[in-house]
């Protein structure tokens, strides 16, 4: 992985560290893995460093999934200490979510760069709209659906999350609150969802990109070890900050800001397809 003439490594490192801190903060606040921030920042970084256009998006998504592993586990530990996690639901999803994550990661590995960017842009746009809308005023039921319905929901959450390189927090929060669960329980449970997605997703992205000739140095399949080693520690350190500041900040303002960010990211990837 080389640096083009005139490009300093310092701004790139600082950008990655800033993204890591922001993503870790969001992980603690919303129970998300921060992938919606990691993917566009990593993609732009890899493009700036001259990584092949054929694999830069795959590498961004795969590396994002790898970074989410420790972030999600750290966030889950924090929420378990508070007793807010629906451990019963997580146990029921031990097969559904990892299966969906593997299918999503395999699909991403087989997709072209343009196809993967189009998928990310579409899902980022939909998630951005959801964040702008905020909490939905209606419920689909008084409690979560039965065994089959929960399995399907878990599979879809794992699939879409692995395709985007995200931890599934926004998707799970929406699912649980639509069925009458408290938002605090949904946020806490989402941390566990992120772990169920990231671990099998990481292994699949490594295997899916193994032997790809266009990959830069320090890559294990579609995971760049250098980026992960730089970003993951800063992200983990920022998780407790998000949890401690959650009660001081306007949740709605953060949702609006994050929603606008997602729409900008969606537009940026859509523009790259033109």
N, C-alpha and C positions, 0 to 999 in steps of 0.2 A: 504494500500500500504506500504509494508515494504522494508527496505534497507538491502540487503544481507551483511553478515559479510565481513569486509575489504573494503567495498565500502563507500566512503565519499560522503555526500550530496553536499558539496561545489563545486566539479568539475562539477556535474550534473547541479546545478543551474547556474553556470557560462556558461556552454555550451548552456543551454536554453536561457540565456540572450544574448549571442553572436549571436545565431541563430535569435533571435527576432530583434536585431539591424540590422543584414544583410538583413532580410526579409523586414523590414520597409524601409530600404534604397532602396531596389529593387522596392518596391511598389511605392515610389515616383519617381524613375527613369524610370521604364518601365510600370507603371500602372498595375502591377501585385500584387496579394495578398500575395505572399511569401510562399504559401503552398508547393511548390516544395522543399523548405528548411525545413519548419516545419515538414512535414510528416516523412522523414527519421530520423531527430533528435529526434522527439517525440517517434517514434517507437523504436529506440535504447535505449532511456531513459527508456521507459516502460519495455523493455526486461531486462535492467540492474536492475531495481527495483523489478524484479520478478513477474511482471504482467503476467497472464495466456497467453500463446502463442495463445490461441483460440481467444482472444479479443484484443491483443496488437495492431494489425494493424488497426482494426476497430476504436479503441480508438485514434490512431494517426491521422487518416483521419478525424474523427468527431471533435476532438479537434482543428485540423488545420482549419477546416471550421469555428469554433466558433471564433478563433483568427482573421480570415480574416474579420469578420463583422466590428469591429471598424477601422481596418487598411484601408479597402476599403472606408469606409465612410469618413475617414480623408483625404485620397488621393483624393476622388471625390470632396470634398469641396475645396481643394487646386486648382484643375484643373478648377472647375467652376468659381473660382475667376478670372482665366485667360481667360475665355470665349472660351476654346478650345474644350469643350465637345459637341458631337453631341446629343443634348437632344431629337431631333426628333426620332433618332434611338432607344434611350433608352426607349422612350414612346412606340414605336412599339414592343419592346421586353418585356414589362411589364408582359406578359403572357407566352411567349415562353421560356425565360430563366429560370424563376422560375419553370415552369412545367418540363423542362429538368433536373433541379437540384433535384427536388423531386424524379423523376424517377431514376436518378443516385444514390441518397442517399439510396433509397429503395433497389435498386439492390445491392449496397455495403453491406447493413445490412443483406441481405439474403445470400450473398456469404460467402464461407469459408475463413479462414485466408490466405490459400495458393492461392485461386482464386483471392483474393483482391490484394495480393502481386504481382501476375502474371500480373494483369491488370495495376497496378501502374508501374511495371518494363517496360512493353510494351509501355505505353504512355510516360513515362519518356525518354525512348530511342528515340522515334519518335520526341519528343519535343527537346531533346538534339541535334539531327541531324539538326533540323530546326534552332536552335540557331547557330550551327557551320556554316551552309550554309549562314545564314544572310538573307538579303533582297532578295526576289526572283525577277529576272529580267523581268519576264513576268506578264501580267495582264489578269484576266479573263473577265474584262469588264471595261468600262469607269466610271461606277458608280455601286453602290450596286444593287443587283437584286430586283425584285418587292416584293410585300407583302408576297406571299407564300414562295419565296426563302429566304427572311429575317427570316420568322418564323422558317423554317427548320434549318437555320444556327444558330439561337438563341437557339433552342431546343438542337441541337447537342453540342453546346458550353457549355450549362448548364449541360447536361448529363455527358459529359466527365470530366468536371471540378469537379463536385460533386463526381464522382467515384475516383478521384485522391486527393480530398481535396485541390484543388487549386482555385485561383480566376478567371481563364479564360483569363488572360491578354495576354499570348502568343498566344492563339487560336484566340482571337478577333483581336489582332494586325495583324496576318496573314490574316484573313478574310478581314478586311477593306483595307489593303494595296494591296491585290490581286485585289481589285476592284477600284483601283486608288485613294483611300483616303490618305491624307498626314499622315505620321507616327506620327506626333505630335498630330493630332486629334484622331488617333487610340489609342495612349497611354492614352490620357485624357479620352476617352470614356470607355476604359477598366476598369478604376477605378469604373465607374458606373456598369459595367457588373459584377465586383466582388461583389458589394453589392447585386445585383439581385440574384446572385448565393448563397451567404453565408447565408442570412437570412432564406430562405425556407430550404436550406440544413441543417442548424443548427437544426431547429425544427424537421426535418425528422430523423436526426441522434439521437437526444434525444429520440424520440418516438420509433425508430427502435431498440434501445438497452435497452429500459426500462424493468427492471426486470431481466436482464441478471445476473445470479448468479456469473459468473467469474469476473465481473467488480471490480476494486479496490475501495477503499474509495474515497470520494469526486467526484464521477462520477454521472452525470445525463445522463442516457443512454450511448451512445458512446461518451460522451463529459466529459473530466476530468476537473473539475472546478479549481483545484489547478494549473494545467499546464497553463490553459487559464489565470488565474489571475496573474500568474508570467510573462508570455510571452507577453500578449497583451499590457500592458502599455509601455514596452521597445520598442516594435515594433512601436507603435503610435508615440513615441518621435523621432524615427529615420526617419520617413517619410519626414519631411521638409528638413532633411539633404540630402536625395537623390535628392530632387527637386533642392536644391541650388547648389549641386556639379555636376549636370548633364552636364552643359555646359563646365566644366573644364576637364572632363574625356573622354577618347576614348570610345565611345559607342561600337565600334566593339570589342575592347579588353574585355569589360565586357560581351558581347555576347559570345565570345569564352570561357571565363572562366566559365560562367554559363552553356554553352553547355557541357563542359567537366565535370562539377559537375553533371549534369543530367545523363550523360552516366555512371559515376561512381556509382551513386545511383541506376540506372537500373541494373548494373552488381551486385551490392550488394544484391538487392532483388532477382535477378535471382539465385544467388548462394544460397540464403536461401531456395530455392525451391528444391535444389538437395538433 
